[in-house]
Amino acid sequence: MVGMRLLMLGGTEFVGRAMVEAALGRGWEVTVFHRGRHQPPPGVRSLIGDRTAPDGLAALAEAVAGGAQEWDVVVDTWSAAPRAVRDTARLLAGAARRYVYVSSCSVYAWPPAAGYTEEAPLVADASADAEQTDYARDKRGGELATLDAFGAERSLLVRSGLILGPYENIGRLPWWLTRTARGGPVLAPGPRELPLQYVDVRDLAEWTLGAAERGLNGAYNLISPQGHTTTGELLDACVRVTGGAAELRWTDPEVILDAGIEPWTQLPVWAPPKSEGHAALHSADVSRALRDGLRCRPVAETVADTWAWLQDIGGVAPGRPDRPPVGLDPEVEAKVLGV
């Protein structure tokens, strides 16, 4: 199917930008509603507004009231106060056929059991009417807001896991690429064969738009199959694309933890084997998404394309102001490695 009409809420950074580029590649007509802080890709219609500001939806409301604009699908990646999703979804309920909310596997009650499906228990005390609280409840509140305005039949909840790829503004893969590019001994968190799950942002976008075309609804865990790659394969790919000057020093998890190093934040992507964090981040059941068309490119392609993008923008990845920086202090790394 071609010629669908997409309203992308956001659309200038990371997931939103990948969605817009994928939609344009399909020949879709794309409207982007954003704050105007970054340029959207060429070929889209822009509406400017800030969902956190009074009358921030005015431009969108005017487009809806005019009656000249109707969309086949809305894609929303919002991750702060759920009331912003509530207000936008209510405004668009009569002007769009389907609402896609890019949620997160963080909506499952902690700790999720290894192999958890979309039927796993969800976080409590989430509300579509809430101000910003914490990431898990905010994302679940966004889901509830979507369902309230569009109903189950017209809602698609994309529960993403770890997202990597070009345009990343969290800093996880860019940090590893920058670190391996610097060369020298690199603290590599073991074991090498530890299975990882992630989704390339472009695969996320392609699956989501395809699902919208097909009229899919409900919740989907959207991340690669378990063991799609390993820590060793990911870091080896980083070393290769950055020139091969780095020496990976594989280090036991116990040594890392005893040094007070925080998994996931100080060593991005990594969580210790058999930990609650690893079960939550790298062991989701994605059989539903695979059944409905999810295809994941090789890790080497994700790493190489992210490195190419990073070089194109001058070597420094953009960072979201609402997220803390990631990565390990060089002095801490050197101390643990004894160099």
C-alpha positions in Angstrom: 0.0 0.0 0.0 1.3 3.5 -0.9 0.0 6.9 -0.4 -0.9 6.6 3.3 -1.0 9.8 5.4 1.2 9.9 8.5 1.1 12.4 11.3 4.4 12.1 13.2 4.4 13.7 16.7 8.0 14.7 16.9 9.9 13.4 13.9 13.2 15.3 14.0 15.2 13.1 16.3 16.1 9.4 16.6 13.0 7.2 16.6 10.7 9.9 15.1 13.2 10.8 12.4 13.6 7.1 11.4 9.8 6.8 11.2 9.6 9.9 8.9 12.4 8.7 6.6 10.8 5.2 6.4 7.4 6.7 5.6 8.8 8.9 2.9 10.6 5.9 1.5 7.2 4.2 1.2 5.8 7.2 -0.7 3.6 8.3 2.2 2.4 11.8 2.8 4.0 13.0 6.0 3.0 15.8 8.5 5.4 16.4 11.3 4.2 18.2 14.5 7.3 19.3 16.4 8.7 22.1 18.6 10.9 23.6 15.8 14.2 22.9 17.6 15.5 20.7 14.8 14.9 20.5 11.1 12.7 17.7 10.0 13.7 15.7 6.9 12.9 17.4 3.6 9.6 16.5 2.0 7.3 16.8 5.0 4.7 19.3 6.1 5.6 21.0 9.4 3.3 22.0 12.2 4.9 23.8 15.1 3.8 23.4 18.7 5.0 22.4 22.2 2.7 19.8 23.9 3.9 21.0 27.3 2.9 24.7 26.8 -0.5 26.3 27.1 -2.2 26.3 23.8 0.7 24.2 22.5 -1.6 22.1 20.3 -3.1 25.1 18.6 -1.5 24.5 15.2 -2.7 20.9 15.3 -6.1 21.8 16.5 -6.4 24.3 13.6 -5.5 21.6 11.1 -8.1 19.3 12.6 -10.8 22.0 12.8 -10.2 23.0 9.2 -11.4 19.5 8.2 -9.0 19.5 5.2 -6.5 17.2 7.0 -7.1 13.6 8.0 -4.5 11.0 8.7 -4.4 7.3 8.3 -2.0 6.8 11.2 -0.5 8.9 14.0 2.8 7.8 15.6 3.6 9.2 19.0 6.9 8.5 20.9 6.2 10.7 24.0 7.9 9.6 27.2 7.1 12.3 29.7 3.8 13.4 31.3 1.0 11.1 30.0 -1.5 13.9 29.9 0.3 15.2 26.8 -0.6 11.9 25.1 -4.1 12.1 26.5 -4.7 15.6 25.1 -3.2 14.9 21.7 -5.0 11.6 21.3 -8.4 13.1 22.3 -7.9 16.0 19.8 -7.1 13.5 17.0 -9.7 10.8 17.8 -11.9 12.0 15.0 -9.2 13.0 12.5 -7.1 9.8 12.4 -7.9 6.2 11.8 -5.1 4.6 14.0 -2.9 5.8 16.8 0.5 4.1 17.3 2.2 4.7 20.6 5.8 3.8 20.8 6.0 2.5 24.4 8.6 0.5 26.2 9.2 -2.9 27.8 9.7 -0.9 30.9 5.9 -0.9 31.4 6.1 -4.4 32.8 6.1 -4.8 36.6 9.6 -5.1 38.0 11.2 -7.6 37.9 9.8 -9.2 34.8 10.5 -12.9 34.5 12.9 -14.1 31.8 11.0 -14.8 28.6 8.1 -12.4 29.5 5.4 -12.0 26.9 2.9 -9.1 26.3 0.7 -10.7 28.9 3.1 -10.1 31.8 1.9 -8.0 34.7 2.2 -4.2 34.2 3.3 -1.4 36.5 0.7 -0.2 38.9 -0.5 3.3 39.6 -0.2 4.6 36.0 -2.7 7.1 34.8 -3.5 8.8 31.5 -4.1 12.0 33.4 -0.8 12.1 35.3 2.0 14.6 35.3 5.5 13.3 34.7 6.5 10.7 37.3 8.9 7.9 36.3 9.7 6.4 32.9 7.8 3.1 33.4 4.6 4.7 34.7 4.8 7.5 32.2 5.0 5.1 29.3 2.1 3.0 30.7 0.1 6.2 31.2 0.7 7.0 27.5 -0.6 3.6 26.6 -3.7 4.1 28.7 -4.3 7.5 27.1 -4.0 6.0 23.6 -6.5 3.2 24.5 -8.9 5.7 26.1 -9.1 8.0 23.0 -8.8 5.5 20.2 -10.1 2.2 21.7 -8.4 -1.2 21.5 -9.2 -1.8 17.8 -7.6 1.5 16.6 -4.5 1.4 18.9 -1.1 -0.2 18.4 1.2 -0.2 21.4 4.8 -0.8 20.3 6.7 -1.9 23.4 10.3 -1.3 22.3 13.4 -2.6 24.1 16.9 -1.2 23.7 17.0 0.9 20.5 20.2 1.4 18.6 21.2 2.8 15.3 21.8 6.1 13.5 20.5 9.3 15.1 20.7 7.8 18.6 20.4 10.6 21.2 20.8 8.5 24.3 24.5 7.8 23.7 24.9 4.0 24.3 26.3 2.8 21.0 28.0 6.1 20.3 29.8 5.8 23.6 31.2 2.4 22.7 32.2 3.5 19.2 33.9 6.6 20.6 35.7 4.5 23.2 37.0 1.9 20.8 38.0 4.6 18.4 40.2 6.0 21.1 42.1 2.7 21.2 44.1 1.1 24.0 42.9 -1.4 26.5 39.1 -1.3 26.8 37.2 -2.8 29.7 34.9 -5.2 28.0 32.1 -6.6 30.3 32.0 -10.4 30.2 31.1 -12.9 29.3 31.7 -12.5 25.6 28.9 -14.9 24.7 26.3 -13.0 26.8 23.2 -12.8 24.6 21.8 -9.3 23.9 18.5 -8.0 22.5 18.1 -4.7 20.8 16.3 -3.3 17.8 17.8 -1.1 15.1 15.7 2.0 14.9 15.2 1.5 11.2 13.8 -2.0 11.7 11.5 -0.6 14.4 10.3 2.1 12.0 9.7 -0.3 9.1 7.9 -2.9 11.3 5.7 -0.2 12.9 4.6 1.4 9.6 4.0 -2.0 8.0 1.9 -3.0 11.1 -0.1 0.3 10.7 -0.7 -0.5 7.0 -2.0 -3.9 7.9 -4.3 -2.6 10.6 -2.6 -4.5 13.5 -3.6 -3.6 17.0 -2.7 -4.4 20.6 0.6 -4.6 22.3 3.8 -6.0 20.8 7.3 -6.5 22.4 9.4 -5.0 19.7 13.0 -6.0 20.0 15.3 -8.6 18.3 15.0 -12.3 19.1 16.8 -13.4 22.2 20.5 -13.9 21.3 20.3 -11.9 18.0 23.8 -10.9 19.0 26.2 -11.1 21.9 28.3 -8.6 23.8 31.4 -10.0 22.0 29.8 -9.6 18.5 28.7 -6.1 19.3 32.1 -4.9 20.7 34.1 -6.7 18.0 32.0 -4.8 15.4 32.8 -1.6 17.2 36.5 -2.3 17.1 36.5 -3.2 13.4 34.6 -0.2 12.1 36.6 2.3 14.2 40.0 1.1 12.9 41.0 -1.9 15.1 43.3 0.0 17.5 41.3 -1.0 20.6 42.2 -4.1 22.7 39.1 -5.6 24.4 40.0 -6.8 27.9 37.2 -9.2 28.9 36.5 -8.8 32.6 34.4 -10.9 34.9 31.1 -9.4 36.0 32.0 -9.8 39.6 35.1 -7.7 39.2 33.1 -5.0 37.5 30.4 -5.0 40.2 32.9 -5.1 43.0 34.5 -1.9 41.5 31.2 -0.1 41.9 30.6 0.2 38.2 26.9 0.6 37.3 25.7 -1.8 34.6 23.7 -0.2 31.7 24.6 3.4 32.5 28.4 3.3 33.0 28.8 0.3 30.7 26.0 0.9 28.2 23.9 -2.0 26.9 25.4 -4.5 29.4 23.6 -6.1 32.3 25.2 -8.9 34.3 24.2 -12.5 33.4 21.3 -14.0 35.4 20.5 -10.6 36.9 17.1 -9.0 37.0 18.4 -6.4 34.7 19.5 -8.9 32.1 16.1 -10.7 32.3 14.3 -7.4 31.8 16.5 -6.0 29.0 17.7 -9.0 27.1 15.2 -11.8 27.4 11.8 -10.6 26.2 9.6 -13.0 24.2 9.1 -11.4 20.7 7.4 -14.3 19.0 4.3 -12.1 18.3 6.3 -9.5 16.5 8.3 -12.1 14.6 5.0 -13.8 13.5 3.8 -10.4 12.3 6.8 -9.5 10.2 9.6 -8.2 12.3 13.0 -8.5 10.6 16.2 -7.5 12.2 19.4 -6.6 10.3 22.8 -7.9 11.5 24.6 -6.2 14.3 27.6 -5.4 12.1 25.3 -3.3 9.9 23.8 -1.4 12.8 27.3 -0.6 14.2 28.8 0.4 10.8 25.9 2.7 9.9 25.9 4.3 13.3 29.7 4.9 13.0 29.2 6.4 9.5 26.5 8.8 10.8 28.6 9.7 13.9 31.5 10.7 11.6 29.2 12.6 9.3 28.0 14.9 12.2 31.5 15.5 13.5 32.0 12.7 16.0 29.8 13.9 18.8 26.4 12.3 19.3 23.5 14.5 20.2 22.1 14.0 23.7 18.7 14.4 25.2 18.6 16.9 28.0 16.2 14.7 30.0 18.6 11.8 30.1 21.8 11.4 32.1 25.1 10.9 30.3 26.3 7.3 29.9 29.8 5.8 29.9 32.7 4.9 32.1 35.3 7.4 33.5 38.7 6.7 31.9 40.3 6.7 35.4 37.9 4.1 36.7 38.5 2.0 33.7 42.3 2.2 33.9 42.1 1.3 37.6 40.0 -1.8 37.1 42.3 -2.9 34.2 45.5 -2.1 36.2 46.9 0.1 33.4 
